[in-house]
Amino acid sequence: MVFQLVLSFVFAASLWLVWRRYRQQAVGRLIALLWTLGALGGFVLAWYPDTATMVAHLVGIGRGADLVVYLGIVLLFVLVFQLHVSHVRLERQLTKLVRKEALRDL
């Protein structure tokens, strides 16, 4: 019960942060909705853990905990890839800017 309350607090805090960042226009509507969906799913799994097992059986996975771990790994992979793409894009923009400034100083 204590763990469920802690998880509920964490998911509620994440929802508050995501929608605050959305109001500040730091994240788009789609991203905010996806994070909301994830947090709501987390609420459901925290309070009804058998739901994960039921869904896991539907997709051919033995345990609900395994399903959660697999989905977490996939999510982390996608997020790391997105960070990598953003990093490369920022590097390119910085290189262009530095090159432009260097040529202007000539």
Phi, psi and omega per residue, in radians:
M1 nan -0.701 -3.138
V2 -1.136 -0.726 3.137
F3 -1.107 -0.668 3.109
Q4 -1.121 -0.683 3.105
L5 -1.169 -0.735 3.119
V6 -1.097 -0.806 3.109
L7 -1.077 -0.703 3.115
S8 -1.071 -0.731 3.087
F9 -1.093 -0.767 -3.140
V10 -1.084 -0.785 3.139
F11 -1.166 -0.680 3.095
A12 -1.123 -0.725 3.111
A13 -1.133 -0.689 3.132
S14 -1.158 -0.672 3.076
L15 -1.089 -0.767 3.126
W16 -1.055 -0.773 -3.128
L17 -1.147 -0.747 -3.123
V18 -1.092 -0.818 -3.102
W19 -1.276 -0.457 3.016
R20 -1.165 -0.761 3.104
R21 -1.166 -0.574 3.075
Y22 -1.127 -0.773 3.113
R23 -1.113 -0.510 3.086
Q24 -1.453 0.009 -3.134
Q25 1.098 0.537 3.093
A26 -1.535 -0.408 3.054
V27 -2.290 2.682 -3.137
G28 -1.428 2.983 -3.119
R29 -1.103 -0.731 -3.129
L30 -1.074 -0.772 3.127
I31 -1.103 -0.770 3.127
A32 -1.081 -0.709 3.122
L33 -1.176 -0.682 3.111
L34 -1.129 -0.741 3.101
W35 -1.140 -0.647 3.100
T36 -1.119 -0.777 3.095
L37 -1.040 -0.756 3.106
G38 -1.100 -0.728 3.138
A39 -1.181 -0.725 3.097
L40 -1.114 -0.698 3.049
G41 -1.084 -0.672 3.083
G42 -1.112 -0.714 3.067
F43 -1.010 -0.841 -3.106
V44 -1.071 -0.802 -3.115
L45 -1.192 -0.545 3.118
A46 -1.191 -0.711 -3.068
W47 -1.600 -0.427 3.121
Y48 -2.290 1.282 -3.060
P49 -1.097 -0.394 3.112
D50 -1.155 -0.360 3.087
T51 -1.059 -0.714 3.133
A52 -1.105 -0.704 3.117
T53 -1.143 -0.713 3.126
M54 -1.089 -0.811 3.129
V55 -1.155 -0.683 3.127
A56 -1.054 -0.752 3.116
H57 -1.113 -0.621 3.123
L58 -1.112 -0.602 -3.111
V59 -1.705 0.085 3.042
G60 1.563 0.385 3.100
I61 -1.906 2.455 -3.015
G62 -1.190 -0.773 -3.053
R63 -2.178 2.629 3.113
G64 -1.138 -0.619 3.118
A65 -1.103 -0.671 3.093
D66 -1.089 -0.744 3.107
L67 -1.025 -0.796 -3.139
V68 -1.084 -0.738 3.126
V69 -1.131 -0.798 3.134
Y70 -1.056 -0.788 3.125
L71 -1.129 -0.646 3.086
G72 -1.101 -0.719 3.125
I73 -1.130 -0.769 3.115
V74 -1.085 -0.774 3.128
L75 -1.074 -0.773 3.110
L76 -1.086 -0.705 3.102
F77 -1.050 -0.808 -3.138
V78 -1.106 -0.752 -3.126
L79 -1.162 -0.703 3.096
V80 -1.124 -0.706 3.104
F81 -1.092 -0.760 3.107
Q82 -1.073 -0.727 3.089
L83 -1.092 -0.695 3.122
H84 -1.109 -0.798 3.132
V85 -1.068 -0.757 3.118
S86 -1.100 -0.717 3.139
H87 -1.099 -0.783 3.133
V88 -1.108 -0.732 3.130
R89 -1.097 -0.744 3.108
L90 -1.136 -0.690 3.090
E91 -1.048 -0.771 3.138
R92 -1.120 -0.733 3.113
Q93 -1.115 -0.722 3.114
L94 -1.131 -0.725 3.111
T95 -1.076 -0.766 3.098
K96 -1.051 -0.778 -3.115
L97 -1.125 -0.793 3.139
V98 -1.129 -0.728 3.123
R99 -1.082 -0.762 -3.142
K100 -1.093 -0.775 3.127
E101 -1.132 -0.705 3.137
A102 -1.139 -0.713 3.121
L103 -1.210 -0.571 3.130
R104 -1.209 -0.561 -3.136
D105 -1.324 -0.215 -3.127
L106 -1.236 nan nan
